[in-house]
Amino acid sequence: MREVNYIRHLNAALRKFSDDDKISSSHRSLYLAFFEVWNQKRFPKTIMVNSKRVMALAKIRSRTTYHKLLKDLKNRGYLQYHPSNNPQIGSLVEMFRFDVCSVQKMNKTHSVSEQVSVQKMVSFNKDNSKHIINSYKQSGPKNEQVVIEYFKKENRGALEAKKFYNFYESIGWKLNGKNPITNWQACAQNWMLKADEIKHDQRSKQPGQNGDNLNTGRNKNYGKPF
């Protein structure tokens, strides 16, 4: 893919903004924040973004406003957005390129060459949107034995390893049913921590060994030693 022309792309995007009555200054600010992150990452096909950082760059304080503006930019054809509910995996954004193709809508006033350019861009965006998530390939274990060996190194039992493997194997190694797991070892560590927390809570809820000895009910056996 041809390298992004910084000036040509930005000029085309600004022209598109000026022709779009639905775009406000807040939309421009958010888009330019995404563009800055995109530029810093050397213009990859997709970028993984941190919403807090982008909001700070765009001078946006409200998350509600941020998501509304982002949705508008997506619907108006400026970018593609794939949200993530996993704090370990940021949301994915694909910045549509305006430095290589015409972005004008097809109608009778445009030449055939312009219409062909628009068709190519639409096809390009549709094909890319299907493979955005696939570009971040999941990294699952090869088999159950690999998981068992990893759990043994962490001084955990084989049964716990099998429970972990069977659970994520049954849901296709995804988090929240959507996002593919990119590091199963980190996921296993979280599983172990959660298991320890559950055990700790269960122990704290159990009555003391001498709880019956302090029972002051009517049927207490006073011959029973403390």
N, C-alpha and C positions, 0 to 999 in steps of 0.2 A: 504494500500500500504506500502511496506517495506520502512523503513527509508533509506535515501540516504547515501551511504558510501562515505564520502568526498574524501579520498585518492584513492579508487578504481575507482570512477567516473572520477576524474581528470587525473589519469594515463591512463585510457582508452581513454579519449578525446585527450590527448597529443599523444598517439599512432596513433589515427585516423588522427590527424593533420600531423604527419610525413609520413603517407602513402598517403596523399592527395596532389597531385602536384598543385592543384588549390588554396591551402591555403597559404597565405603569413603571414609575421610577424604581419601585421596590422589586419588580420583576427583573429589571436591568441589573440592580445591585446584586441580587442573588445569582443571576447568570454569570456576572463578571467574577463573583467569588468562586463559582465552579470552574470558570475559565482559568483563574489564577492557579487553582489546585491542579488542573489539567496540564497547564504549562509547566509547573514545577516538576511534574512527573514525566515530562518529555512527550506529552501527547500520546498516551497509549490508547488502544481501542476502547477500553473501559477503565474506570478508576474506582477504587474503593474509598469512600469518603466518610469522614467523621462529622456528624451533623453539628456538634458544638463548635468545631473549628470553622465550618462553613458559615454558620450563623454569626460568628464573631467577625469574619471577613466581610459579611454582607451587612453588618450592623443591625441584625434582626434579633430581638430578645424573646419573642414569643414563638414557641414550638408550633402552636396552632397556625400562626401566620406563615412560618417557614414551610410547613407541609402544604398549605393552601397555595402558596406561590409556586412551590415545586410541582404540584399537580397541574397548575396552569401552564407552566413551561413544558411539561410533558405533553399535555393535550394540544398545545399550540405548535408542537413539532420542533422544539428546540433541543430536546434531549430525551433520553430514555432512562427510566428510574426503576430499580428493582430493590424494594425495601428489605431490610433484614431485622429480625427480632432477636437475633443472637448478639449479645454484647461483644463476643470474640470475633465476629465477622461483621465488618461495616457494610453499609448499603452500597450497591453498585450503580454507577451512573455512566451512561454512554453519551458523549457529546457528539451530536450530529454535525458533520462537517459542512461548512458553507464556502470553503475556498476552492472546491473542485467542481461543484455542480450548481446549476441554477436552482433556486428555491421558489421561484414563482409558480403560482398555480396554473394548471393547464386550462386554456380557453382559446377561443378563436383569434384573439389578438396576438398570440405568441407564435413564433415560428416553429417549424417541425423540429429543428435542432434543439430548441429550448424544451419542447415537450419530451423528446427522447431523453434529455438530461434529467428531467424530473422523474420519468419512469425508472431510470437507472438508480436514482437516489432512493426512491421508495422501495424498490426491490432490495437494494443494499441494506437499508435499515431493517426491513422485515427479516432478512436472512440473519443479520447480526443479532437481532433481539432474541432469536431462538437459541443462540449459542453463547449468550453472555454468561449465564450461570455455569455452563459447561467449561468455560475458559478457566474457571477456578475448580479444577478437578478435585474430587474428594480423595482423601488419603485414608482408606480403611485398611484394617489388617488383612493379611493374606488368608488366614484361616483361624480356627479356634485355638489351635495349639500355640500360635504366636501370642495370643492374648494371655493364655495360661502362663506361658514363660515370663511375660512381662509382669503379671500379677505376682508371680513367685519372687521376682527380683525386688518387688515392693513389700515382701513378707506378707502377702495375702494368699488366701486359699484358692484352690482350683475351682471350688463351687461358686465362689463369688465371681471369678473370671468367666465361668460359663454363663452365669446369669447376665453379666454385662454383655457378653458376645451375643447371646440369644436375643436379648432385648433390642439392641441396635441392628442386628441382622434382620429382625422381623420388620423394622420400619425403614429399611434401606439405607442405614447409616446417615440419617438426617436429623437435624435439630429442629424441634417444633414442627416436625413433619414437612418442612420446606427447605431449609438450608442444608446443603451437603456438609458433612463433617470433614474439615481439612486436616485435622490433627487428632487421630483417635487416642493417642497417648494422653494428650491434655484432657480429653473427654473422660478417659479412664481415671485420671487423677481427681477430677470433679466428682466422679461416681464414688470413689473411695472416701473422699471428704464427706460427702453426703451420708454415706453409710455409717461413718464414725459419729456424725452428728445425731443420727437416728438412735444409735446404740446408747449414746450419752444421755439423750432425752429419756429413753426407756429406763435406764438405770436410775435416773434422778426421780422418776415417778414411782419406783418400787418402794414399798414400806420398809422400814428398818428391821433388822433381824430380831430386835427385842421389842417390836411394836406390840405383840400380844401380851408381853409381860407388863406393859403399862396400861392395859385395858382395865377400866374401873367398872365394867358392867356388873350386873347383879349375880351372874353365874360364874364369877371369877373363882378360880381354885387357889385359895391362899396357901395350900400345901405345896404348890409348884414353886420351886426356887427361882429367884430373879436371875 
